[in-house]
Amino acid sequence: MWASAYVLALLVLTPVWIATEYASTDGWPERFSSQGNPGDWDPWIFWVALGGAVLVAIAALKAYFWRPPTEVEIDREVKRLREGR
């Protein structure tokens, strides 16, 4: 789910970024910079892509390593809680 949302967001945002940067600099980029010089394209899309990739990686690691508790673990915890009263 996270990966598909990430891809969909980039599929929507990337053309928007290209269109706005192309229109504001009157052409294709000479370099990526936030300085505002002629020919500079603001690289904000790269930060969005990097942030989304980190979120997808965290979700993937969580899905891979997280496991539900076993019945033995649940029984052990219930026993511990009952004895602690």
NORCOR-V117893 format. One record per pair of residues at least 6 apart in sequence whose ideal C-beta (glycine too) atoms are under 6 Angstrom apart, sorted by the first residue. I is the first residue (numbers start at 1). J is the second residue. If there is no record, write none. Layout:
I | J
I | J
This chain:
2 | 56
2 | 59
3 | 56
6 | 52
6 | 56
17 | 45
21 | 41
25 | 39
29 | 41
30 | 39
31 | 40
32 | 41
32 | 43
33 | 40
34 | 42
